[in-house]
């Protein structure tokens, strides 16, 4: 007969717990499959939608020069670099 308890380790954490019944395992698999089916449409949508408040800058790498960043604040785009933790504008992007 199998032990009633099992030891499960994940990283540096180890727990000792009761062995799940075959019925519990089947139920958990079914529950997981149902949850995946509910969320499947979200996985089909490409990209990320960011809800950005006014005055909050968005940064991205410059497609023309990977040494530079583009900063977009309320639709105004500047190109620059970070120096001592501050963004320094090198040129405005028209």
Secondary structure by P-SEA (a helix, b strand, c coil): ccccbbbbbcccbbbbbccccaaaaaaaaaaaaaaaaaacccccccbbbbbccccbbbbbcccccccbbbbbcccbbbbbcccccbbbbccccc
